[in-house]
Amino acid sequence: MSAVSPVVASLVNVMKYVDEFRNPQLIRQASDEIRRLADPARHYRIMEVCGGHTHAIYRFALADLLPQNLELVHGPGCPVCVLPMGRIDEGLSLVEEHHAIVTTFGDVMRVPGRHGSPLERKARGADIRMVYSPLDALKVARQEPDRHVVFFAIGFETTAPSTALTLRRARELGVTNFSVFSNHVTIVPAIRAILDSPDMRLDAFIGPGHVSTVIGGRPYAFIARDYRKPVVISGFEPLDLLQSIVMILRQLRDGRSEVENQYNRVVPWDGNLPALRVLADVFELRPYFEWRGLGFISQSALKLRAEYARWDAEARFAMPGVRVTDPKAAQCGEVLKGVLKPHECKLFGTECTPERPVGALMVSSEGACAAYFSYVHRRGQSLAQQTTS
């Protein structure tokens, strides 16, 4: 645990329950310490990479506890949000052209493609099913041996191990009517792409909590070493995030650039070694992969190794290789890169809402636009209605 307020640090070390991480007294102390550490003559821009952090920041109104010269920038840490529209269309082509059953997580069901979301296509008769895990998809394949079942896999290193273990299980059982359409991406190349972006100025990163439970803290060392930016891996409760900001400000004050682990109750420095081994066994890096808003990033996504080609949907079926640009008026890319805030998008709250999303950032609960709409936009509307009534 790095140097923080002695009271906060001593208590966080022994905390066990969620309520303790929402203790109003400790939150006020952390907020006061942030205000003491923030240089009033300086403007700070700190990116929280993880979509779960973005959701927590809006849900708990943490920005209201920060000084005005400290800006939180939302990063590309929502896997549904960074998936380009063309990959949705490719997955849906497996239903229409190859008569497969496509299974996927609930968030993907609502991501718009060119001709509607998977949920809308399901309503028109396509055999697309929501599952809670890749093992559920494998179960469908075993129950319907005369149909081919595809699992539309998505997520960072957080969810990739479960896909890898399912593929191992499919091979062990000899289930040949099952395959995976892999859209798993990796977090580090995306962070590097943001750091190399000429229009992005950042002072530090709140490191992702979920991904880090698998990969650990070591992969972020290049950020501190090569770019001289502090990184603090954070948990998801209010006190977690505020304490992480304290740790970042202390680094900036002291002229340090290090990777620190505030979330050490969950994140091991070297990561989850069994999970990393199964990933290495089943997956390899793609030469390049397209990200919404960030373009093509080399070695930023996972594909199945040749040993698993029999269970690789992209190897088994002719895929159209569709590239689709977002609707011109939507500004998902700018929001993903932190150039715009969600409410600054031209479509936000009018044409694009959680009920009728135009862009992927309004679909997932971890999407910056959905979080802002739920916790800030609606609250502002409610306050306005109270004022005028």
Backbone hydrogen bonds in HBPLUS format (Angstrom, degrees):
<---DONOR---> <-ACCEPTOR-->    atom                        ^
c    i                          cat <-CA-CA->   ^        H-A-AA   ^      H-
h    n   atom  resd res      DA  || num        DHA   H-A  angle D-A-AA Bond
n    s   type  num  typ     dist DA aas  dist angle  dist       angle   num
A0009-ALA N   A0005-SER O   2.77 MM   4  5.88 176.9  1.77 172.9 173.8     1
A0010-SER N   A0006-PRO O   2.99 MM   4  5.94 165.0  2.01 143.8 148.1     2
A0011-LEU N   A0007-VAL O   3.19 MM   4  6.31 156.0  2.25 146.4 152.5     3
A0012-VAL N   A0008-VAL O   2.88 MM   4  6.01 165.3  1.91 157.7 162.2     4
A0013-ASN N   A0009-ALA O   3.19 MM   4  6.27 151.8  2.28 146.8 152.6     5
A0014-VAL N   A0011-LEU O   3.06 MM   3  5.52 145.8  2.18 110.1 119.1     6
A0015-MET N   A0012-VAL O   3.36 MM   3  5.08 155.9  2.42  96.3 103.3     7
A0020-GLU N   A0017-TYR O   3.11 MM   3  5.64 134.2  2.33 110.0 120.9     8
A0021-PHE N   A0018-VAL O   2.88 MM   3  5.33 132.7  2.11 111.4 124.3     9
A0022-ARG N   A0019-ASP O   3.03 MM   3  5.09 156.5  2.09 103.2 109.7    10
A0023-ASN N   A0020-GLU O   3.40 MM   3  5.16 157.1  2.45 104.9 103.2    11
A0239-LEU N   A0021-PHE O   3.17 MM 218  5.19 156.9  2.23 159.7 158.1    12
A0027-ILE N   A0023-ASN O   2.94 MM   4  6.14 159.4  1.98 159.3 166.1    13
A0028-ARG N   A0024-PRO O   2.92 MM   4  6.11 157.6  1.97 147.9 153.3    14
A0029-GLN N   A0025-GLN O   3.02 MM   4  6.28 155.1  2.08 144.6 151.7    15
A0030-ALA N   A0026-LEU O   2.88 MM   4  6.15 160.4  1.92 150.6 155.5    16
A0031-SER N   A0027-ILE O   2.88 MM   4  6.08 159.9  1.92 149.5 155.4    17
A0032-ASP N   A0028-ARG O   2.85 MM   4  6.04 158.7  1.90 149.5 155.2    18
A0033-GLU N   A0029-GLN O   2.93 MM   4  6.17 152.0  2.01 145.2 153.0    19
A0034-ILE N   A0030-ALA O   2.96 MM   4  6.25 151.7  2.04 147.6 155.0    20
A0035-ARG N   A0031-SER O   3.11 MM   4  6.42 156.9  2.16 147.6 153.2    21
A0036-ARG N   A0032-ASP O   3.00 MM   4  6.31 144.5  2.13 142.7 152.8    22
A0037-LEU N   A0033-GLU O   2.92 MM   4  6.15 151.3  2.01 148.3 155.9    23
A0038-ALA N   A0034-ILE O   2.95 MM   4  6.04 149.9  2.05 151.6 158.7    24
A0042-ARG N   A0039-ASP O   3.00 MM   3  5.47 163.3  2.03 123.8 125.7    25
A0044-TYR N   A0069-ASN O   2.74 MM  25  6.09 167.9  1.75 167.8 168.8    26
A0071-GLU N   A0044-TYR O   2.77 MM  27  5.88 173.9  1.77 151.5 153.6    27
A0203-ASP N   A0045-ARG O   2.77 MM 158  5.44 174.9  1.78 161.8 161.2    28
A0046-ILE N   A0071-GLU O   2.92 MM  25  6.29 164.0  1.95 168.8 173.5    29
A0073-VAL N   A0046-ILE O   2.81 MM  27  5.84 163.7  1.84 138.4 142.9    30
A0047-MET N   A0204-ALA O   3.10 MM 157  6.52 159.5  2.14 155.0 150.4    31
A0206-ILE N   A0047-MET O   2.84 MM 159  6.07 165.2  1.86 145.1 148.4    32
A0048-GLU N   A0073-VAL O   3.00 MM  25  6.32 145.2  2.13 157.3 166.7    33
A0075-GLY N   A0048-GLU O   3.08 MM  27  5.83 152.1  2.16 156.0 147.3    34
A0049-VAL N   A0206-ILE O   3.36 MM 157  6.43 163.9  2.38 159.6 160.6    35
A0077-GLY N   A0049-VAL O   2.79 MM  28  5.05 106.6  2.34 163.5 173.7    36
A0053-HIS N   A0050-CYS O   3.09 MM   3  5.30 130.2  2.35 100.2 112.5    37
A0054-THR N   A0050-CYS O   3.22 MM   4  6.66 154.6  2.28 145.0 151.8    38
A0051-GLY N   A0077-GLY O   3.21 MM  26  4.86 160.2  2.25 102.9  97.6    39
A0055-HIS N   A0051-GLY O   2.97 MM   4  6.24 161.0  2.01 149.9 154.3    40
A0056-ALA N   A0052-GLY O   3.06 MM   4  6.26 157.0  2.11 139.4 145.5    41
A0057-ILE N   A0053-HIS O   2.83 MM   4  6.05 158.4  1.88 156.0 161.8    42
A0058-TYR N   A0054-THR O   3.13 MM   4  6.41 160.7  2.17 152.6 156.3    43
A0059-ARG N   A0055-HIS O   2.83 MM   4  5.93 163.2  1.85 151.6 157.4    44
A0060-PHE N   A0056-ALA O   2.95 MM   4  5.91 167.4  1.96 149.7 152.0    45
A0062-LEU N   A0057-ILE O   2.99 MM   5  5.11 148.6  2.09 143.4 151.2    46
A0061-ALA N   A0058-TYR O   3.17 MM   3  4.90 157.0  2.23  97.5 104.4    47
A0064-ASP N   A0061-ALA O   3.15 MM   3  5.72 146.3  2.27 110.8 119.2    48
A0065-LEU N   A0062-LEU O   2.90 MM   3  5.33 154.5  1.96 112.5 120.7    49
A0066-LEU N   A0063-ALA O   3.22 MM   3  5.30 165.5  2.24 106.6 110.7    50
A0070-LEU N   A0067-PRO O   3.08 MM   3  5.64 156.8  2.14 123.1 123.6    51
A0081-CYS N   A0078-CYS O   2.96 MM   3  5.24 120.1  2.33 104.5 119.9    52
A0082-VAL N   A0078-CYS O   3.21 MM   4  6.53 145.7  2.34 155.4 165.0    53
A0292-ARG N   A0082-VAL O   2.71 MM 210  4.62 175.3  1.71 134.4 135.5    54
A0087-ARG N   A0084-PRO O   3.10 MM   3  5.82 141.1  2.26 117.6 125.9    55
A0088-ILE N   A0085-MET O   3.08 MM   3  5.32 126.3  2.38 102.8 116.3    56
A0089-ASP N   A0085-MET O   3.21 MM   4  6.63 159.4  2.25 152.7 157.8    57
A0090-GLU N   A0086-GLY O   2.93 MM   4  6.20 150.4  2.02 145.0 153.5    58
A0091-GLY N   A0087-ARG O   3.03 MM   4  6.21 159.2  2.07 143.8 148.7    59
A0092-LEU N   A0088-ILE O   3.01 MM   4  6.30 156.9  2.06 151.0 157.5    60
A0093-SER N   A0089-ASP O   2.96 MM   4  6.15 134.9  2.17 139.5 151.5    61
A0093-SER N   A0090-GLU O   3.18 MM   3  5.08 128.0  2.46  91.7 105.4    62
A0094-LEU N   A0091-GLY O   3.21 MM   3  5.63 149.0  2.31 105.7 113.9    63
A0095-VAL N   A0092-LEU O   3.06 MM   3  5.47 141.4  2.21 107.6 117.4    64
A0096-GLU N   A0092-LEU O   3.33 MM   4  6.72 163.9  2.36 152.0 154.7    65
A0097-GLU N   A0093-SER O   2.82 MM   4  5.55 164.8  1.84 146.7 152.0    66
A0100-ALA N   A0094-LEU O   3.08 MM   6  5.75 170.3  2.09 141.7 140.8    67
A0099-HIS N   A0095-VAL O   3.04 MM   4  4.58 124.7  2.35 114.7 120.0    68
A0101-ILE N   A0148-HIS O   2.82 MM  47  6.19 166.5  1.84 163.0 166.6    69
A0150-VAL N   A0101-ILE O   2.76 MM  49  6.09 167.4  1.77 166.9 170.8    70
A0102-VAL N   A0127-ASP O   3.20 MM  25  6.64 157.8  2.25 157.2 159.6    71
A0129-ARG N   A0102-VAL O   2.81 MM  27  6.28 158.9  1.85 155.7 163.0    72
A0103-THR N   A0150-VAL O   2.76 MM  47  6.06 162.0  1.80 169.8 175.9    73
A0152-PHE N   A0103-THR O   2.76 MM  49  5.97 172.3  1.76 178.2 175.5    74
A0104-THR N   A0129-ARG O   3.03 MM  25  6.59 145.9  2.15 156.1 165.6    75
A0131-VAL N   A0104-THR O   2.83 MM  27  5.63 158.2  1.88 145.0 149.8    76
A0109-MET N   A0106-GLY O   3.09 MM   3  5.24 129.8  2.36  99.8 113.1    77
A0110-ARG N   A0107-ASP O   3.27 MM   3  5.90 158.5  2.32 113.2 118.5    78
A0111-VAL N   A0108-VAL O   3.12 MM   3  5.30 166.8  2.14 112.2 116.3    79
A0119-LEU N   A0109-MET O   2.72 MM  10  4.98 147.6  1.82 156.3 146.9    80
A0113-GLY N   A0116-GLY O   3.21 MM   3  5.03 139.1  2.39  93.3 104.8    81
A0120-GLU N   A0117-SER O   3.07 MM   3  5.13 116.0  2.50  98.3 113.4    82
A0121-ARG N   A0117-SER O   2.90 MM   4  6.21 156.8  1.95 155.2 162.5    83
A0122-LYS N   A0118-PRO O   2.81 MM   4  5.98 146.9  1.91 143.5 152.9    84
A0123-ALA N   A0119-LEU O   3.02 MM   4  6.29 150.1  2.11 141.1 148.7    85
A0124-ARG N   A0120-GLU O   3.20 MM   4  6.51 128.0  2.49 133.1 146.1    86
A0124-ARG N   A0121-ARG O   3.08 MM   3  5.03 134.1  2.30  92.5 105.5    87
A0126-ALA N   A0121-ARG O   3.05 MM   5  5.62 162.9  2.08 144.9 139.5    88
A0125-GLY N   A0122-LYS O   2.90 MM   3  5.12 160.4  1.94 111.0 114.4    89
A0128-ILE N   A0126-ALA O   3.00 MM   2  5.77 124.2  2.32 109.5  93.5    90
A0136-ASP N   A0133-SER O   3.03 MM   3  5.32 134.0  2.24 104.1 115.9    91
A0137-ALA N   A0134-PRO O   3.03 MM   3  5.02 118.4  2.43  93.7 108.9    92
A0138-LEU N   A0134-PRO O   3.00 MM   4  6.40 153.0  2.08 148.4 155.9    93
A0139-LYS N   A0135-LEU O   2.92 MM   4  6.15 148.7  2.02 142.3 150.9    94
A0140-VAL N   A0136-ASP O   3.08 MM   4  6.43 148.1  2.19 143.7 151.2    95
A0141-ALA N   A0137-ALA O   3.13 MM   4  6.51 154.2  2.20 146.1 152.6    96
A0142-ARG N   A0138-LEU O   3.04 MM   4  6.38 151.1  2.12 148.0 155.6    97
A0143-GLN N   A0139-LYS O   2.96 MM   4  6.19 143.0  2.10 143.8 154.4    98
A0144-GLU N   A0140-VAL O   2.92 MM   4  6.11 134.2  2.14 145.6 157.6    99
A0147-ARG N   A0144-GLU O   3.07 MM   3  5.67 168.6  2.08 123.5 126.6   100
A0149-VAL N   A0177-ASN O   2.84 MM  28  6.15 166.5  1.86 150.9 153.1   101
A0179-SER N   A0149-VAL O   2.98 MM  30  6.48 148.2  2.09 157.4 162.9   102
A0151-PHE N   A0179-SER O   2.87 MM  28  6.36 158.4  1.92 153.0 159.1   103
A0181-PHE N   A0151-PHE O   2.92 MM  30  6.05 166.1  1.94 145.1 149.1   104
A0153-ALA N   A0181-PHE O   2.99 MM  28  5.83 138.2  2.17 130.8 143.5   105
A0183-ASN N   A0153-ALA O   2.85 MM  30  5.51 129.8  2.10 124.2 139.9   106
A0185-VAL N   A0155-GLY O   3.03 MM  30  6.30 149.8  2.12 137.0 146.6   107
A0159-THR N   A0156-PHE O   3.23 MM   3  6.10 133.6  2.46 124.5 129.6   108
A0160-ALA N   A0156-PHE O   3.33 MM   4  6.45 148.2  2.44 149.9 158.2   109
A0163-THR N   A0160-ALA O   3.09 MM   3  5.14 119.5  2.47  99.2 114.1   110
A0164-ALA N   A0160-ALA O   2.94 MM   4  6.22 160.2  1.97 156.5 162.5   111
A0165-LEU N   A0161-PRO O   2.88 MM   4  6.11 162.4  1.91 153.4 157.1   112
A0166-THR N   A0162-SER O   3.06 MM   4  6.17 148.9  2.16 137.5 145.8   113
A0167-LEU N   A0163-THR O   2.98 MM   4  6.28 153.6  2.05 150.0 156.9   114
A0168-ARG N   A0164-ALA O   3.02 MM   4  6.35 155.5  2.08 148.7 155.4   115
A0169-ARG N   A0165-LEU O   2.96 MM   4  6.20 153.4  2.03 141.9 149.4   116
A0170-ALA N   A0166-THR O   2.83 MM   4  6.13 154.5  1.89 150.1 157.0   117
A0171-ARG N   A0167-LEU O   3.03 MM   4  6.27 156.1  2.09 147.8 153.4   118
A0172-GLU N   A0168-ARG O   2.93 MM   4  6.21 158.8  1.97 149.9 156.0   119
A0173-LEU N   A0169-ARG O   2.94 MM   4  6.13 156.4  2.00 151.9 157.6   120
A0174-GLY N   A0170-ALA O   2.97 MM   4  5.91 118.7  2.36 133.2 148.1   121
A0175-VAL N   A0170-ALA O   3.00 MM   5  5.16 153.1  2.07 149.6 153.4   122
A0174-GLY N   A0171-ARG O   3.22 MM   3  4.98 141.2  2.37  92.6 103.7   123
A0180-VAL N   A0311-TRP O   2.82 MM 131  6.16 151.0  1.90 147.9 149.8   124
A0313-ALA N   A0180-VAL O   3.02 MM 133  5.37 162.7  2.05 124.9 128.8   125
A0302-LEU N   A0184-HIS O   2.93 MM 118  5.49 161.3  1.96 144.5 146.4   126
A0186-THR N   A0300-SER O   2.89 MM 114  5.25 159.4  1.93 135.7 134.1   127
A0191-ILE N   A0187-ILE O   3.14 MM   4  6.48 155.4  2.21 154.8 161.9   128
A0192-ARG N   A0188-VAL O   2.98 MM   4  6.29 159.3  2.02 155.7 161.9   129
A0193-ALA N   A0189-PRO O   2.91 MM   4  6.13 152.6  1.99 143.5 150.7   130
A0194-ILE N   A0190-ALA O   3.05 MM   4  6.33 152.5  2.13 145.9 152.7   131
A0195-LEU N   A0191-ILE O   2.95 MM   4  6.23 160.2  1.99 151.4 156.8   132
A0196-ASP N   A0192-ARG O   2.95 MM   4  6.17 142.9  2.09 145.7 155.7   133
A0197-SER N   A0194-ILE O   3.10 MM   3  5.09 154.7  2.16 101.4 109.3   134
A0200-MET N   A0197-SER O   3.35 MM   3  5.61 161.1  2.39 117.4 116.6   135
A0205-PHE N   A0230-PRO O   2.95 MM  25  6.34 156.5  2.00 152.7 160.4   136
A0232-VAL N   A0205-PHE O   3.09 MM  27  6.55 154.8  2.15 154.5 161.5   137
A0207-GLY N   A0232-VAL O   2.75 MM  25  5.35 140.7  1.90 112.0 122.3   138
A0234-SER N   A0207-GLY O   3.29 MM  27  6.06 165.0  2.32 144.6 140.6   139
A0213-THR N   A0210-HIS O   3.11 MM   3  5.47 143.9  2.24 106.2 116.0   140
A0214-VAL N   A0211-VAL O   2.95 MM   3  5.63 152.1  2.03 115.5 123.7   141
A0215-ILE N   A0211-VAL O   3.04 MM   4  6.35 167.1  2.06 153.2 155.3   142
A0216-GLY N   A0212-SER O   2.74 MM   4  4.51 143.5  1.87 119.7 127.9   143
A0272-ASN N   A0214-VAL O   2.88 MM  58  4.76 153.9  1.94 119.1 126.5   144
A0217-GLY N   A0269-TRP O   2.90 MM  52  4.89 146.2  2.02 118.1 127.8   145
A0220-TYR N   A0217-GLY O   3.21 MM   3  5.94 159.1  2.26 122.3 128.0   146
A0221-ALA N   A0218-ARG O   3.06 MM   3  5.63 167.3  2.08 126.6 128.2   147
A0223-ILE N   A0220-TYR O   3.01 MM   3  5.66 142.8  2.15 117.7 126.9   148
A0225-ARG N   A0221-ALA O   2.91 MM   4  6.08 164.0  1.93 155.5 161.0   149
A0226-ASP N   A0222-PHE O   2.73 MM   4  5.30 156.1  1.79 135.7 143.8   150
A0227-TYR N   A0223-ILE O   3.21 MM   4  5.16 137.9  2.40 114.1 126.0   151
A0229-LYS N   A0223-ILE O   3.24 MM   6  5.81 165.3  2.27 127.9 131.4   152
A0231-VAL N   A0258-GLU O   2.98 MM  27  6.25 167.5  2.00 159.8 157.0   153
A0260-GLU N   A0231-VAL O   2.84 MM  29  6.25 162.4  1.87 155.3 160.0   154
A0233-ILE N   A0260-GLU O   2.86 MM  27  6.31 156.8  1.91 163.7 161.3   155
A0262-GLN N   A0233-ILE O   2.92 MM  29  5.64 132.5  2.15 147.0 157.1   156
A0240-ASP N   A0237-GLU O   2.98 MM   3  5.11 118.2  2.37 102.0 118.2   157
A0241-LEU N   A0237-GLU O   3.11 MM   4  6.46 162.9  2.14 166.7 168.9   158
A0242-LEU N   A0238-PRO O   3.01 MM   4  6.23 167.5  2.03 155.4 159.3   159
A0243-GLN N   A0239-LEU O   2.86 MM   4  5.79 159.2  1.91 143.1 149.6   160
A0244-SER N   A0240-ASP O   2.94 MM   4  6.17 151.4  2.03 146.3 154.7   161
A0245-ILE N   A0241-LEU O   3.05 MM   4  6.34 150.6  2.14 145.4 152.6   162
A0246-VAL N   A0242-LEU O   2.99 MM   4  6.32 152.8  2.06 146.8 154.5   163
A0247-MET N   A0243-GLN O   2.94 MM   4  6.28 157.6  1.99 150.1 155.5   164
A0248-ILE N   A0244-SER O   2.93 MM   4  6.22 151.9  2.01 145.2 153.0   165
A0249-LEU N   A0245-ILE O   2.90 MM   4  6.12 167.3  1.92 154.4 157.2   166
A0250-ARG N   A0246-VAL O   2.95 MM   4  6.20 150.6  2.04 149.1 157.5   167
A0251-GLN N   A0247-MET O   3.10 MM   4  6.37 152.6  2.18 140.9 147.9   168
A0252-LEU N   A0248-ILE O   2.93 MM   4  6.28 163.1  1.96 156.2 160.6   169
A0253-ARG N   A0249-LEU O   2.84 MM   4  5.97 157.1  1.90 145.2 151.9   170
A0254-ASP N   A0250-ARG O   2.96 MM   4  6.08 154.3  2.03 144.7 151.3   171
A0255-GLY N   A0251-GLN O   2.91 MM   4  5.96 110.4  2.41 140.1 157.3   172
A0256-ARG N   A0251-GLN O   2.80 MM   5  4.77 159.6  1.84 146.1 145.0   173
A0255-GLY N   A0252-LEU O   3.29 MM   3  5.07 153.8  2.37  95.1 102.9   174
A0266-VAL N   A0263-TYR O   3.00 MM   3  5.83 167.5  2.02 124.8 129.0   175
A0267-VAL N   A0263-TYR O   2.84 MM   4  5.79 177.8  1.84 160.2 160.6   176
A0271-GLY N   A0268-PRO O   2.99 MM   3  5.05 158.6  2.04 107.7 114.4   177
A0276-LEU N   A0272-ASN O   2.96 MM   4  6.21 157.1  2.01 155.9 163.4   178
A0277-ARG N   A0273-LEU O   2.94 MM   4  6.13 150.2  2.03 150.3 158.0   179
A0278-VAL N   A0274-PRO O   3.10 MM   4  6.39 157.5  2.15 147.8 152.6   180
A0279-LEU N   A0275-ALA O   3.04 MM   4  6.28 153.5  2.12 146.6 154.1   181
A0280-ALA N   A0276-LEU O   3.04 MM   4  6.23 159.6  2.08 144.7 149.8   182
A0281-ASP N   A0277-ARG O   3.01 MM   4  6.22 140.6  2.17 141.5 152.3   183
A0282-VAL N   A0278-VAL O   3.14 MM   4  6.29 152.3  2.22 146.7 151.9   184
A0283-PHE N   A0279-LEU O   2.83 MM   4  5.55 163.3  1.86 154.1 159.9   185
A0305-ARG N   A0282-VAL O   2.92 MM  23  5.80 162.3  1.95 156.5 152.5   186
A0284-GLU N   A0303-LYS O   2.86 MM  19  5.54 150.5  1.95 157.2 166.3   187
A0303-LYS N   A0284-GLU O   2.86 MM  19  5.54 167.0  1.88 166.0 170.4   188
A0286-ARG N   A0301-ALA O   2.87 MM  15  5.55 160.0  1.91 146.0 147.9   189
A0299-GLN N   A0287-PRO O   2.98 MM  12  4.95 151.8  2.06 101.7 110.7   190
A0289-PHE N   A0297-ILE O   3.14 MM   8  5.60 138.6  2.32 127.2 138.2   191
A0297-ILE N   A0289-PHE O   2.90 MM   8  5.60 162.3  1.93 152.9 153.1   192
A0291-TRP N   A0295-GLY O   2.79 MM   4  5.10 158.9  1.83 128.7 135.3   193
A0294-LEU N   A0291-TRP O   3.28 MM   3  5.28 142.0  2.44 105.9 116.6   194
A0295-GLY N   A0291-TRP O   2.99 MM   4  5.10 134.8  2.20 153.9 144.8   195
A0308-TYR N   A0305-ARG O   2.88 MM   3  5.57 157.2  1.94 119.7 127.0   196
A0309-ALA N   A0306-ALA O   3.07 MM   3  5.01 160.7  2.11 114.7 112.6   197
A0311-TRP N   A0308-TYR O   2.92 MM   3  5.50 150.9  2.01 116.1 124.6   198
A0312-ASP N   A0309-ALA O   3.09 MM   3  4.84 167.2  2.11 107.4 107.9   199
A0315-ALA N   A0312-ASP O   2.99 MM   3  5.29 137.0  2.18 105.9 118.1   200
A0316-ARG N   A0312-ASP O   2.94 MM   4  6.16 148.6  2.04 154.0 164.1   201
A0317-PHE N   A0313-ALA O   2.98 MM   4  5.84 154.8  2.05 146.7 151.1   202
A0330-ALA N   A0327-PRO O   2.97 MM   3  5.42 136.6  2.16 111.4 123.6   203
A0335-VAL N   A0331-GLN O   3.17 MM   4  6.50 155.7  2.23 151.3 158.4   204
A0336-LEU N   A0332-CYS O   2.83 MM   4  6.04 162.1  1.86 157.1 162.5   205
A0337-LYS N   A0333-GLY O   3.06 MM   4  6.24 149.6  2.15 145.2 152.4   206
A0339-VAL N   A0334-GLU O   2.84 MM   5  5.06 132.5  2.06 163.2 164.2   207
A0340-LEU N   A0334-GLU O   3.16 MM   6  5.47 155.9  2.22 114.1 115.0   208
A0338-GLY N   A0335-VAL O   3.04 MM   3  5.05 151.5  2.12 101.2 110.2   209
A0344-GLU N   A0341-LYS O   2.91 MM   3  5.38 154.0  1.97 117.6 126.2   210
A0345-CYS N   A0342-PRO O   3.16 MM   3  5.81 168.7  2.17 119.3 122.8   211
A0348-PHE N   A0345-CYS O   3.25 MM   3  5.38 153.0  2.33 104.9 112.7   212
A0350-THR N   A0347-LEU O   3.17 MM   3  5.63 165.6  2.19 129.2 132.4   213
A0352-CYS N   A0347-LEU O   2.99 MM   5  5.36 161.0  2.03 150.6 145.4   214
A0349-GLY N   A0352-CYS O   2.96 MM   3  5.54 137.5  2.14 165.3 153.1   215
A0353-THR N   A0356-ARG O   3.38 MM   3  5.13 166.9  2.40 106.5 109.4   216
A0356-ARG N   A0353-THR O   3.09 MM   3  5.13 121.6  2.45  98.8 113.3   217
A0362-MET N   A0359-GLY O   3.22 MM   3  5.89 164.2  2.24 116.5 121.3   218
A0363-VAL N   A0360-ALA O   2.96 MM   3  5.15 164.8  1.98 112.6 117.1   219
A0370-ALA N   A0361-LEU O   3.09 MM   9  6.41 146.9  2.20 151.8 141.7   220
A0367-GLY N   A0364-SER O   2.98 MM   3  5.00 156.4  2.04 101.9 109.6   221
A0371-ALA N   A0367-GLY O   2.99 MM   4  6.17 166.2  2.01 159.0 163.0   222
A0372-TYR N   A0368-ALA O   2.92 MM   4  6.04 162.0  1.96 146.5 152.0   223
A0373-PHE N   A0369-CYS O   2.86 MM   4  5.95 159.4  1.90 146.7 152.9   224
A0374-SER N   A0370-ALA O   2.98 MM   4  6.10 159.3  2.03 146.8 151.9   225
A0375-TYR N   A0371-ALA O   3.00 MM   4  6.07 163.8  2.03 153.7 157.4   226
A0376-VAL N   A0372-TYR O   2.87 MM   4  5.17 150.8  1.96 137.8 144.2   227
A0377-HIS N   A0372-TYR O   2.91 MM   5  6.17 165.2  1.93 150.8 155.8   228
A0378-ARG N   A0373-PHE O   3.09 MM   5  6.07 151.0  2.18 149.0 154.1   229
A0380-GLY N   A0376-VAL O   2.84 MM   4  6.02 154.7  1.90 150.0 157.1   230
A0381-GLN N   A0377-HIS O   2.93 MM   4  6.25 152.5  2.00 148.0 155.9   231
A0382-SER N   A0378-ARG O   2.89 MM   4  6.11 158.3  1.93 147.0 152.8   232
A0383-LEU N   A0379-ARG O   2.97 MM   4  6.20 159.5  2.01 149.1 154.2   233
A0384-ALA N   A0380-GLY O   2.97 MM   4  6.14 153.7  2.04 143.7 151.0   234
A0385-GLN N   A0381-GLN O   2.91 MM   4  6.17 152.5  1.98 148.6 156.0   235
A0386-GLN N   A0382-SER O   2.97 MM   4  6.25 152.4  2.05 146.7 154.2   236
A0387-THR N   A0383-LEU O   2.96 MM   4  6.20 146.6  2.08 142.7 151.8   237
A0388-THR N   A0384-ALA O   3.06 MM   4  6.30 151.0  2.14 146.0 152.7   238
A0389-SER N   A0385-GLN O   3.00 MM   4  6.01 130.3  2.25 140.4 152.3   239
